[in-house]
Amino acid sequence: MVLNIRLKQLRNERKITQSELGRKVNVTKSSISGYENGTRTPDTETLLDLANALDVSVDYLLGRTDYRIPITNSKDAMDTLDEINNLLEDYEIEESGFFDPSSWKIMNEDDVRELENYFKYITGKAKERERQSE
C-alpha cells in the first residue's frame, strides 16, 4: 500500500510527530501510527485532511500520481490550461487537431522536430521546477 509509505515519508520530511499530525487532522496518534503501518485506513474526510495538512493531493497520497501538487494549486493548473487554449486560439490552431500533426500540413518535417524539441524543453523546465519545489 502506497498510502502508508507516503504518509510516513511526508510526515518525516516535515519533521512532525504522529501526535502533531493527528492533532492537525483530528485523529489520535495511534490512528496515524495505524495508517503508517498499513493496519488502518483513513476515511475519506480524514484522507482529505491529511492531504491538506501535508500540502499534497489525495492522488499523491494514494499513489495515483507521483506529483505532489496539492489540491489548492488546481486553480493555477486551470489558469495554465486556459492560457494554452488562448494561445491555440490566437494561432488559429483548432484544439481538436492540436495533437494531430497531419492537421499542421503547412509544417515540414524539420518544423515538427523543432516543435517537438520545444515541447520537451518547456515540459522539462516545468518538471524541474516541480522537483525543486518538493
C-alpha positions in Angstrom: 0.0 0.0 0.0 1.4 3.4 -1.0 -0.5 5.5 1.5 1.4 4.2 4.5 4.8 4.8 2.9 4.0 8.3 1.6 2.3 9.4 4.8 5.3 8.5 6.9 7.7 9.9 4.4 5.9 13.3 4.2 5.5 13.5 8.0 9.2 12.8 8.5 10.2 15.4 5.8 8.1 18.0 7.6 9.7 16.9 11.0 6.3 16.5 12.7 5.4 13.7 15.1 2.5 11.4 14.8 0.8 13.2 17.6 1.2 16.6 15.9 -0.2 15.3 12.6 -3.0 13.6 14.5 -4.0 16.9 16.1 -4.0 18.7 12.8 -6.4 16.2 11.3 -8.4 15.4 14.5 -7.4 11.8 15.0 -5.3 10.1 17.6 -1.6 9.3 17.5 -2.5 5.6 17.3 -4.6 6.2 14.2 -1.7 7.9 12.4 0.5 5.0 13.5 -2.0 2.6 12.1 -2.2 4.5 8.8 1.6 4.5 8.6 1.9 0.8 9.4 -0.9 -0.2 7.0 -3.1 -1.7 9.6 -5.7 1.1 9.4 -7.2 3.1 6.5 -8.4 6.7 6.9 -11.9 7.6 6.0 -12.5 10.0 3.1 -12.7 13.1 5.3 -9.5 12.2 7.2 -7.7 11.4 3.9 -8.6 14.9 2.7 -7.5 16.4 6.0 -4.2 14.5 5.7 -3.6 15.8 2.2 -4.3 19.3 3.2 -2.1 19.1 6.3 0.8 17.7 4.3 0.2 20.0 1.3 -0.2 17.3 -1.3 -3.0 15.9 -3.3 -5.1 12.9 -2.3 -4.0 11.3 -5.5 -0.4 11.6 -4.4 -1.1 10.0 -1.0 -2.9 7.1 -2.7 -0.2 6.6 -5.2 -2.3 7.5 -8.2 0.3 10.1 -9.2 3.9 10.9 -8.4 3.3 14.6 -8.5 2.8 16.2 -5.1 0.7 19.1 -6.4 -1.8 20.0 -3.7 -5.5 20.5 -4.5 -5.1 24.2 -3.6 -3.0 24.6 -6.8 -5.7 23.2 -9.1 -6.8 26.8 -9.9 -3.3 27.6 -11.1 -3.3 24.4 -13.3 -6.7 25.5 -14.8 -5.3 29.0 -15.4 -2.4 27.4 -17.3 -4.8 25.3 -19.4 -6.9 28.4 -20.1 -3.7 30.2 -21.2 -2.7 27.3 -23.5 -6.2 27.3 -25.0 -5.9 31.1 -25.6 -2.6 30.5 -27.4 -4.2 27.8 -29.6 -6.9 30.2 -30.4 -4.5 33.1 -31.1 -2.5 31.0 -33.5 -5.7 29.6 -35.1 -4.9 26.0 -34.1 -8.1 24.0 -33.6 -8.0 22.2 -30.2 -9.2 19.0 -31.7 -6.4 19.0 -34.2 -3.6 20.2 -31.9 -2.1 16.8 -31.2 -2.7 15.6 -34.7 0.5 16.5 -36.7 -1.4 15.8 -40.0 -3.6 18.8 -39.3 -0.5 21.0 -39.4 0.1 20.5 -43.1 2.0 23.7 -43.6 4.8 22.4 -41.4 7.6 20.4 -42.8 9.4 17.6 -41.0 12.1 19.9 -39.6 9.3 22.2 -38.2 7.7 19.3 -36.5 11.0 18.2 -35.0 11.7 21.7 -33.8 8.2 21.9 -32.2 8.8 18.5 -30.5 12.1 19.7 -29.1 10.5 22.9 -27.8 7.7 20.9 -26.1 10.4 18.7 -24.5 12.3 21.8 -23.4 9.2 23.5 -21.9 7.8 20.4 -20.1 11.3 19.6 -18.9 11.6 23.1 -17.3 8.2 22.6 -15.6 9.2 19.2 -14.3 12.5 20.5 -12.9 10.6 23.4 -11.2 8.3 20.8 -9.7 11.2 18.7 -8.4 12.8 21.7 -6.8 9.6 22.7 -5.0 9.4 19.2 -3.4 
